[in-house]
Amino acid sequence: MDNIQDEIELLQIEIQQANAAIDKALRDRRALNKDSPLIADFNAAVASARQALASVEVKLRRLYESKGDD
């Protein structure tokens, strides 16, 4: 059970990091001119971080479900 709790806590940290990456990319993107070639890079960074976030949330949900089964 402690192992599951440790994994949950690690995944929660990953979620915080992904959210921070999304926030930073959005702030940086807003600071650019609309016609900047870097916009595509920031959009890709946001999309990638959101995919990572979704993946971590699925793992976290599974851990909570397995914790409830014990």
N, CA, C and O atoms as CSV, one atom per row, in Angstrom:
chain,resi,resn,atom,element,x,y,z
A,1,MET,N,N,0.821,-1.195,0.000
A,1,MET,CA,C,0.000,0.000,0.000
A,1,MET,C,C,0.867,1.262,0.000
A,1,MET,O,O,0.557,2.234,-0.689
A,2,ASP,N,N,1.955,1.241,0.777
A,2,ASP,CA,C,2.844,2.400,0.810
A,2,ASP,C,C,3.463,2.644,-0.551
A,2,ASP,O,O,3.676,3.790,-0.946
A,3,ASN,N,N,3.757,1.553,-1.278
A,3,ASN,CA,C,4.335,1.677,-2.611
A,3,ASN,C,C,3.372,2.399,-3.548
A,3,ASN,O,O,3.790,3.244,-4.340
A,4,ILE,N,N,2.110,2.074,-3.463
A,4,ILE,CA,C,1.099,2.726,-4.299
A,4,ILE,C,C,1.009,4.208,-3.936
A,4,ILE,O,O,0.919,5.061,-4.819
A,5,GLN,N,N,1.033,4.512,-2.644
A,5,GLN,CA,C,0.972,5.910,-2.206
A,5,GLN,C,C,2.180,6.689,-2.719
A,5,GLN,O,O,2.044,7.840,-3.134
A,6,ASP,N,N,3.354,6.075,-2.695
A,6,ASP,CA,C,4.557,6.724,-3.223
A,6,ASP,C,C,4.408,7.005,-4.712
A,6,ASP,O,O,4.757,8.088,-5.183
A,7,GLU,N,N,3.888,6.026,-5.453
A,7,GLU,CA,C,3.681,6.209,-6.891
A,7,GLU,C,C,2.673,7.324,-7.160
A,7,GLU,O,O,2.857,8.121,-8.081
A,8,ILE,N,N,1.623,7.381,-6.367
A,8,ILE,CA,C,0.619,8.431,-6.508
A,8,ILE,C,C,1.264,9.798,-6.300
A,8,ILE,O,O,1.017,10.728,-7.068
A,9,GLU,N,N,2.077,9.916,-5.278
A,9,GLU,CA,C,2.730,11.193,-4.996
A,9,GLU,C,C,3.677,11.597,-6.127
A,9,GLU,O,O,3.748,12.774,-6.481
A,10,LEU,N,N,4.399,10.640,-6.692
A,10,LEU,CA,C,5.290,10.934,-7.817
A,10,LEU,C,C,4.492,11.396,-9.039
A,10,LEU,O,O,4.897,12.324,-9.739
A,11,LEU,N,N,3.370,10.748,-9.286
A,11,LEU,CA,C,2.539,11.149,-10.417
A,11,LEU,C,C,1.934,12.532,-10.202
A,11,LEU,O,O,1.780,13.299,-11.152
A,12,GLN,N,N,1.595,12.847,-8.971
A,12,GLN,CA,C,1.085,14.184,-8.685
A,12,GLN,C,C,2.144,15.248,-8.963
A,12,GLN,O,O,1.823,16.341,-9.428
A,13,ILE,N,N,3.399,14.929,-8.680
A,13,ILE,CA,C,4.496,15.848,-9.002
A,13,ILE,C,C,4.616,15.998,-10.516
A,13,ILE,O,O,4.815,17.107,-11.012
A,14,GLU,N,N,4.497,14.902,-11.249
A,14,GLU,CA,C,4.543,14.959,-12.710
A,14,GLU,C,C,3.420,15.843,-13.255
A,14,GLU,O,O,3.626,16.601,-14.204
A,15,ILE,N,N,2.251,15.746,-12.662
A,15,ILE,CA,C,1.115,16.571,-13.089
A,15,ILE,C,C,1.428,18.050,-12.850
A,15,ILE,O,O,1.159,18.887,-13.711
A,16,GLN,N,N,1.988,18.370,-11.699
A,16,GLN,CA,C,2.355,19.758,-11.413
A,16,GLN,C,C,3.391,20.267,-12.407
A,16,GLN,O,O,3.315,21.411,-12.853
A,17,GLN,N,N,4.359,19.422,-12.754
A,17,GLN,CA,C,5.393,19.824,-13.707
A,17,GLN,C,C,4.806,20.030,-15.102
A,17,GLN,O,O,5.178,20.976,-15.798
A,18,ALA,N,N,3.895,19.155,-15.513
A,18,ALA,CA,C,3.263,19.309,-16.825
A,18,ALA,C,C,2.422,20.576,-16.872
A,18,ALA,O,O,2.439,21.298,-17.869
A,19,ASN,N,N,1.690,20.847,-15.806
A,19,ASN,CA,C,0.904,22.083,-15.750
A,19,ASN,C,C,1.795,23.314,-15.795
A,19,ASN,O,O,1.456,24.307,-16.439
A,20,ALA,N,N,2.927,23.253,-15.117
A,20,ALA,CA,C,3.867,24.376,-15.139
A,20,ALA,C,C,4.436,24.574,-16.543
A,20,ALA,O,O,4.600,25.708,-16.994
A,21,ALA,N,N,4.735,23.474,-17.233
A,21,ALA,CA,C,5.252,23.572,-18.604
A,21,ALA,C,C,4.211,24.180,-19.535
A,21,ALA,O,O,4.541,24.995,-20.397
A,22,ILE,N,N,2.962,23.785,-19.362
A,22,ILE,CA,C,1.876,24.346,-20.175
A,22,ILE,C,C,1.740,25.844,-19.905
A,22,ILE,O,O,1.651,26.643,-20.837
A,23,ASP,N,N,1.727,26.216,-18.635
A,23,ASP,CA,C,1.599,27.634,-18.273
A,23,ASP,C,C,2.736,28.465,-18.854
A,23,ASP,O,O,2.507,29.554,-19.381
A,24,LYS,N,N,3.962,27.952,-18.759
A,24,LYS,CA,C,5.116,28.685,-19.274
A,24,LYS,C,C,5.033,28.830,-20.795
A,24,LYS,O,O,5.272,29.916,-21.323
A,25,ALA,N,N,4.701,27.759,-21.495
A,25,ALA,CA,C,4.600,27.825,-22.949
A,25,ALA,C,C,3.511,28.803,-23.380
A,25,ALA,O,O,3.682,29.534,-24.355
A,26,LEU,N,N,2.397,28.817,-22.660
A,26,LEU,CA,C,1.323,29.753,-22.991
A,26,LEU,C,C,1.739,31.195,-22.736
A,26,LEU,O,O,1.444,32.076,-23.543
A,27,ARG,N,N,2.418,31.445,-21.627
A,27,ARG,CA,C,2.913,32.798,-21.343
A,27,ARG,C,C,3.902,33.251,-22.409
A,27,ARG,O,O,3.833,34.376,-22.902
A,28,ASP,N,N,4.825,32.356,-22.756
A,28,ASP,CA,C,5.831,32.696,-23.768
A,28,ASP,C,C,5.181,32.939,-25.130
A,28,ASP,O,O,5.578,33.842,-25.866
A,29,ARG,N,N,4.180,32.124,-25.452
A,29,ARG,CA,C,3.494,32.282,-26.737
A,29,ARG,C,C,2.759,33.616,-26.799
A,29,ARG,O,O,2.762,34.279,-27.837
A,30,ARG,N,N,2.139,34.006,-25.712
A,30,ARG,CA,C,1.414,35.284,-25.681
A,30,ARG,C,C,2.354,36.478,-25.841
A,30,ARG,O,O,1.946,37.533,-26.326
A,31,ALA,N,N,3.609,36.307,-25.434
A,31,ALA,CA,C,4.574,37.395,-25.509
A,31,ALA,C,C,5.106,37.605,-26.931
A,31,ALA,O,O,5.741,38.622,-27.210
A,32,LEU,N,N,4.852,36.660,-27.818
A,32,LEU,CA,C,5.356,36.756,-29.189
A,32,LEU,C,C,4.384,37.497,-30.095
A,32,LEU,O,O,3.189,37.593,-29.814
A,33,ASN,N,N,4.929,38.016,-31.186
A,33,ASN,CA,C,4.071,38.583,-32.228
A,33,ASN,C,C,3.280,37.467,-32.889
A,33,ASN,O,O,3.741,36.328,-32.962
A,34,LYS,N,N,2.107,37.792,-33.364
A,34,LYS,CA,C,1.225,36.794,-33.976
A,34,LYS,C,C,1.862,36.107,-35.186
A,34,LYS,O,O,1.525,34.962,-35.488
A,35,ASP,N,N,2.777,36.787,-35.880
A,35,ASP,CA,C,3.372,36.221,-37.085
A,35,ASP,C,C,4.755,35.601,-36.836
A,35,ASP,O,O,5.478,35.290,-37.783
A,36,SER,N,N,5.113,35.424,-35.575
A,36,SER,CA,C,6.415,34.857,-35.244
A,36,SER,C,C,6.479,33.376,-35.644
A,36,SER,O,O,5.518,32.633,-35.442
A,37,PRO,N,N,7.598,32.961,-36.202
A,37,PRO,CA,C,7.753,31.538,-36.549
A,37,PRO,C,C,7.850,30.646,-35.308
A,37,PRO,O,O,7.721,29.427,-35.415
A,38,LEU,N,N,8.072,31.230,-34.153
A,38,LEU,CA,C,8.170,30.450,-32.919
A,38,LEU,C,C,6.813,30.016,-32.377
A,38,LEU,O,O,6.743,29.140,-31.515
A,39,ILE,N,N,5.749,30.613,-32.865
A,39,ILE,CA,C,4.403,30.258,-32.396
A,39,ILE,C,C,4.162,28.757,-32.554
A,39,ILE,O,O,3.627,28.117,-31.649
A,40,ALA,N,N,4.550,28.204,-33.679
A,40,ALA,CA,C,4.346,26.773,-33.925
A,40,ALA,C,C,5.102,25.930,-32.898
A,40,ALA,O,O,4.593,24.905,-32.447
A,41,ASP,N,N,6.306,26.351,-32.528
A,41,ASP,CA,C,7.074,25.615,-31.523
A,41,ASP,C,C,6.380,25.630,-30.165
A,41,ASP,O,O,6.320,24.610,-29.479
A,42,PHE,N,N,5.858,26.792,-29.783
A,42,PHE,CA,C,5.152,26.882,-28.500
A,42,PHE,C,C,3.844,26.090,-28.531
A,42,PHE,O,O,3.471,25.468,-27.536
A,43,ASN,N,N,3.153,26.112,-29.660
A,43,ASN,CA,C,1.931,25.307,-29.787
A,43,ASN,C,C,2.255,23.826,-29.650
A,43,ASN,O,O,1.518,23.080,-29.006
A,44,ALA,N,N,3.363,23.402,-30.257
A,44,ALA,CA,C,3.779,22.003,-30.153
A,44,ALA,C,C,4.154,21.653,-28.713
A,44,ALA,O,O,3.858,20.554,-28.243
A,45,ALA,N,N,4.800,22.578,-28.019
A,45,ALA,CA,C,5.169,22.339,-26.622
A,45,ALA,C,C,3.923,22.198,-25.745
A,45,ALA,O,O,3.873,21.342,-24.862
A,46,VAL,N,N,2.928,23.036,-25.994
A,46,VAL,CA,C,1.678,22.948,-25.233
A,46,VAL,C,C,0.981,21.619,-25.517
A,46,VAL,O,O,0.517,20.951,-24.593
A,47,ALA,N,N,0.907,21.239,-26.779
A,47,ALA,CA,C,0.250,19.977,-27.144
A,47,ALA,C,C,0.966,18.788,-26.517
A,47,ALA,O,O,0.322,17.873,-26.004
A,48,SER,N,N,2.276,18.799,-26.556
A,48,SER,CA,C,3.062,17.712,-25.981
A,48,SER,C,C,2.861,17.625,-24.470
A,48,SER,O,O,2.691,16.533,-23.927
A,49,ALA,N,N,2.879,18.750,-23.801
A,49,ALA,CA,C,2.677,18.759,-22.347
A,49,ALA,C,C,1.274,18.300,-21.987
A,49,ALA,O,O,1.086,17.610,-20.984
A,50,ARG,N,N,0.301,18.670,-22.781
A,50,ARG,CA,C,-1.082,18.225,-22.515
A,50,ARG,C,C,-1.222,16.721,-22.709
A,50,ARG,O,O,-1.944,16.067,-21.957
A,51,GLN,N,N,-0.541,16.164,-23.706
A,51,GLN,CA,C,-0.568,14.715,-23.902
A,51,GLN,C,C,0.085,14.004,-22.720
A,51,GLN,O,O,-0.428,12.995,-22.236
A,52,ALA,N,N,1.214,14.529,-22.260
A,52,ALA,CA,C,1.891,13.951,-21.105
A,52,ALA,C,C,0.995,14.025,-19.877
A,52,ALA,O,O,0.930,13.083,-19.087
A,53,LEU,N,N,0.317,15.134,-19.724
A,53,LEU,CA,C,-0.594,15.314,-18.595
A,53,LEU,C,C,-1.727,14.298,-18.634
A,53,LEU,O,O,-2.067,13.706,-17.610
A,54,ALA,N,N,-2.304,14.096,-19.794
A,54,ALA,CA,C,-3.389,13.123,-19.929
A,54,ALA,C,C,-2.904,11.715,-19.590
A,54,ALA,O,O,-3.611,10.951,-18.933
A,55,SER,N,N,-1.713,11.380,-20.036
A,55,SER,CA,C,-1.144,10.057,-19.761
A,55,SER,C,C,-0.922,9.854,-18.268
A,55,SER,O,O,-1.231,8.791,-17.730
A,56,VAL,N,N,-0.394,10.857,-17.609
A,56,VAL,CA,C,-0.142,10.764,-16.175
A,56,VAL,C,C,-1.457,10.672,-15.405
A,56,VAL,O,O,-1.554,9.939,-14.422
A,57,GLU,N,N,-2.455,11.409,-15.848
A,57,GLU,CA,C,-3.747,11.361,-15.164
A,57,GLU,C,C,-4.383,9.985,-15.271
A,57,GLU,O,O,-5.037,9.534,-14.331
A,58,VAL,N,N,-4.201,9.310,-16.406
A,58,VAL,CA,C,-4.716,7.941,-16.570
A,58,VAL,C,C,-3.999,7.009,-15.590
A,58,VAL,O,O,-4.639,6.199,-14.918
A,59,LYS,N,N,-2.684,7.123,-15.511
A,59,LYS,CA,C,-1.916,6.299,-14.573
A,59,LYS,C,C,-2.354,6.556,-13.141
A,59,LYS,O,O,-2.506,5.623,-12.353
A,60,LEU,N,N,-2.554,7.815,-12.811
A,60,LEU,CA,C,-2.974,8.175,-11.464
A,60,LEU,C,C,-4.347,7.592,-11.138
A,60,LEU,O,O,-4.568,7.082,-10.040
A,61,ARG,N,N,-5.254,7.670,-12.086
A,61,ARG,CA,C,-6.591,7.106,-11.882
A,61,ARG,C,C,-6.504,5.606,-11.616
A,61,ARG,O,O,-7.187,5.086,-10.734
A,62,ARG,N,N,-5.659,4.911,-12.385
A,62,ARG,CA,C,-5.497,3.459,-12.190
A,62,ARG,C,C,-4.951,3.154,-10.800
A,62,ARG,O,O,-5.392,2.208,-10.146
A,63,LEU,N,N,-3.994,3.956,-10.354
A,63,LEU,CA,C,-3.429,3.736,-9.021
A,63,LEU,C,C,-4.475,3.956,-7.930
A,63,LEU,O,O,-4.566,3.175,-6.983
A,64,TYR,N,N,-5.255,5.013,-8.067
A,64,TYR,CA,C,-6.317,5.246,-7.082
A,64,TYR,C,C,-7.310,4.095,-7.072
A,64,TYR,O,O,-7.779,3.678,-6.013
A,65,GLU,N,N,-7.628,3.580,-8.261
A,65,GLU,CA,C,-8.561,2.454,-8.324
A,65,GLU,C,C,-7.969,1.214,-7.686
A,65,GLU,O,O,-8.668,0.491,-6.976
A,66,SER,N,N,-6.688,0.954,-7.928
A,66,SER,CA,C,-6.049,-0.231,-7.329
A,66,SER,C,C,-5.898,-0.059,-5.825
A,66,SER,O,O,-5.953,-1.035,-5.077
A,67,LYS,N,N,-5.709,1.167,-5.384
A,67,LYS,CA,C,-5.611,1.439,-3.944
A,67,LYS,C,C,-6.956,1.172,-3.276
A,67,LYS,O,O,-7.013,0.670,-2.153
A,68,GLY,N,N,-8.025,1.508,-3.971
A,68,GLY,CA,C,-9.365,1.271,-3.425
A,68,GLY,C,C,-9.738,-0.198,-3.362
A,68,GLY,O,O,-10.587,-0.594,-2.563
A,69,ASP,N,N,-9.102,-1.011,-4.206
A,69,ASP,CA,C,-9.380,-2.448,-4.229
A,69,ASP,C,C,-8.786,-3.183,-3.034
A,69,ASP,O,O,-9.229,-4.278,-2.686
A,70,ASP,N,N,-7.774,-2.571,-2.402
A,70,ASP,CA,C,-7.094,-3.236,-1.277
A,70,ASP,C,C,-7.915,-3.291,-0.051
A,70,ASP,O,O,-7.469,-3.820,0.967
